[in-house]
Amino acid sequence: MIKVGIIGTGFVADLYMRSFELGTTFELIGAYDRRAERLAQFCAHWKQPSFASQEELLAAIGPGGILLNLTNPSSHFDVGMAGLEAGCHVYTEKPLAMTVEDAQTLCDLARDKGLMLASAPCSFLGEAAQTLGAAIRGGVAGKVRVIYAELDDGFIPQARYADWISESGAPWPAGDEFEVGCTLEHAGYYLTWLISIFGSIRTVVSASSRQVSDLLPVDDPAPDFSVATLFFESGVVARLTCTIIGPHNHSLRVIGDRGVIELDEAWNNAAKVRFRRRFNLRRRLMESPVAKRLKLGGETHPKVGRWGSASMNFALGVTEMAEAIREGRDSRMSIDLALHLTEVTLAIQGAGDNSGAQQMVTRCDPIEPMPWAKRLG
Ligand SMILES: NC(=O)c1ccc[n+]([C@@H]2O[C@H](COP(=O)([O-])OP(=O)(O)OC[C@H]3O[C@@H](n4cnc5c(N)ncnc54)[C@H](O)[C@@H]3O)[C@@H](O)[C@H]2O)c1
């Protein structure tokens, strides 16, 4: 069994553990966190061995195992580099790094050493995203012209986020979330879906702004609002919105010649994927008020129940990586995807109010669907 060790046992680590409880195809060997108290709380709750230092954990994972980097974004680069230097494959929470240069350095080192390097999110491997991909490839909506993707989280400055505590007792890291920003934190939830289906984004035309920074308890908040128009090499154009201001809306609409494929929630692996056929009723053009549910044929993957605002299996990506290592094949959670995702996300977040068109340098081809998602049932 491939060995997996965790660095960073905060809020999100609990979501991983809840997902691992559904069963793993790798061996979780334990965890390390630089906050000894939090590490002890996490390890006691989940009955995991704790390690006294990063070096000790990396040695225990050993070359060829997987480091699961669940630290804060500002630590992703250093911890990721240490993992690769130790000969471990690295799966890191998003973003891969805080600059494209750092992300490129990580990717170059991973390639040089023949190691895998992946960036969350992994929800594009989940049932809803894979159903969407099968529907698009199967031509359900006809030729796809435009996509609207929304990641509005609600008016978070007024949310009782001080009360958001993870299962084993970690507070939601509000300060870090606001300084990193909702675009770096969330754009990937739809960017990975779209890149995995349509491939590379050629050009980003975006704007970002700080609209509620006076309401956030941090000195240097990141943009809390961004809207991007994404021009894919394939010809598709998508509009992606990320805010912590607009009323909660995580919907996706894929608009094609025959109608619209839609779903309501990016953060639910089991979100219903539906199709509304377009037709003319006398002189009126409309999309059908009755939506057809689209489904894959057989079994997909284990699902976790809802926790907070999400029902996502956080184990899908690490499992994909571990299976790819064991089977000696490429991982769907590829270096190309991690780097392209990071370049596009940083371009959106940093756009400000006058960035013009930004040409992307990195590329990522569409990603092989999961074996259970070749076509709709
Ligand atoms: N909070 C969420 O809902 C959520 C959801 C999905 C993904 N994420 C992502 O997960 C990552 C972690 O977020 P979180 O919410 O768990 O944050 P957190 O602050 O609750 O936990 C991060 C942990 O990492 C530890 N850490 C940081 N740098 C370290 C280092 N160099 N060595 C050892 N330990 C270190 C901290 O002590 C802390 O315990 C972030 O990249 C975030 O974007 C968060």
The ligand as a MOL file (V3000), in Angstrom:
LIG
                    3D

  0  0  0     0  0            999 V3000
M  V30 BEGIN CTAB
M  V30 COUNTS 44 48 0 0 0
M  V30 BEGIN ATOM
M  V30 1 N -11.4300 25.8960 5.3300 0
M  V30 2 C -12.0570 25.2860 4.3310 0
M  V30 3 O -13.2950 25.1790 4.3200 0
M  V30 4 C -11.2610 24.7000 3.1970 0
M  V30 5 C -11.9370 23.9120 2.2700 0
M  V30 6 C -11.2300 23.3610 1.2250 0
M  V30 7 C -9.8800 23.6170 1.1190 0
M  V30 8 N -9.2240 24.4140 2.0160 0 CHG=1
M  V30 9 C -7.7860 24.6290 1.8530 0
M  V30 10 O -7.1140 23.8320 2.8070 0
M  V30 11 C -5.8850 24.4320 3.2020 0
M  V30 12 C -5.8600 24.5140 4.7040 0
M  V30 13 O -6.9590 25.2590 5.1200 0
M  V30 14 P -7.5860 25.0850 6.5590 0
M  V30 15 O -8.9320 25.6720 6.4910 0
M  V30 16 O -7.4190 23.6940 7.0340 0 CHG=-1
M  V30 17 O -6.6070 26.0630 7.3890 0
M  V30 18 P -6.2330 25.9720 8.9450 0
M  V30 19 O -5.5610 27.2560 9.2750 0
M  V30 20 O -7.4270 25.5630 9.7410 0
M  V30 21 O -5.1900 24.7800 9.0200 0
M  V30 22 C -3.9190 24.8260 8.4300 0
M  V30 23 C -2.9600 24.1000 9.3560 0
M  V30 24 O -1.6890 24.0380 8.7340 0
M  V30 25 C -0.7150 24.2550 9.7300 0
M  V30 26 N 0.5130 24.7280 9.0720 0
M  V30 27 C 0.6800 25.8390 8.3250 0
M  V30 28 N 1.9370 25.9050 7.8610 0
M  V30 29 C 2.5820 24.8140 8.3380 0
M  V30 30 C 3.9120 24.3420 8.2100 0
M  V30 31 N 4.8160 24.9940 7.4800 0
M  V30 32 N 4.2370 23.1830 8.8240 0
M  V30 33 C 3.3110 22.5170 9.5640 0
M  V30 34 N 2.0470 22.9140 9.7230 0
M  V30 35 C 1.6840 24.0580 9.1170 0
M  V30 36 C -1.3090 25.2690 10.6710 0
M  V30 37 O -0.7030 25.2320 11.9280 0
M  V30 38 C -2.7620 24.8210 10.6880 0
M  V30 39 O -3.0530 23.9450 11.7430 0
M  V30 40 C -5.8360 25.7820 2.5060 0
M  V30 41 O -5.0300 25.6710 1.3660 0
M  V30 42 C -7.2780 26.0360 2.0800 0
M  V30 43 O -7.3250 26.7630 0.8730 0
M  V30 44 C -9.8950 24.9390 3.0730 0
M  V30 END ATOM
M  V30 BEGIN BOND
M  V30 1 1 1 2
M  V30 2 2 2 3
M  V30 3 1 2 4
M  V30 4 1 4 5
M  V30 5 2 4 44
M  V30 6 2 5 6
M  V30 7 1 6 7
M  V30 8 2 7 8
M  V30 9 1 8 9
M  V30 10 1 8 44
M  V30 11 1 9 10
M  V30 12 1 9 42
M  V30 13 1 10 11
M  V30 14 1 11 12
M  V30 15 1 11 40
M  V30 16 1 12 13
M  V30 17 1 13 14
M  V30 18 2 14 15
M  V30 19 1 14 16
M  V30 20 1 14 17
M  V30 21 1 17 18
M  V30 22 2 18 19
M  V30 23 1 18 20
M  V30 24 1 18 21
M  V30 25 1 21 22
M  V30 26 1 22 23
M  V30 27 1 23 24
M  V30 28 1 23 38
M  V30 29 1 24 25
M  V30 30 1 25 26
M  V30 31 1 25 36
M  V30 32 1 26 27
M  V30 33 1 26 35
M  V30 34 2 27 28
M  V30 35 1 28 29
M  V30 36 1 29 30
M  V30 37 2 29 35
M  V30 38 1 30 31
M  V30 39 2 30 32
M  V30 40 1 32 33
M  V30 41 2 33 34
M  V30 42 1 34 35
M  V30 43 1 36 37
M  V30 44 1 36 38
M  V30 45 1 38 39
M  V30 46 1 40 41
M  V30 47 1 40 42
M  V30 48 1 42 43
M  V30 END BOND
M  V30 END CTAB
M  END
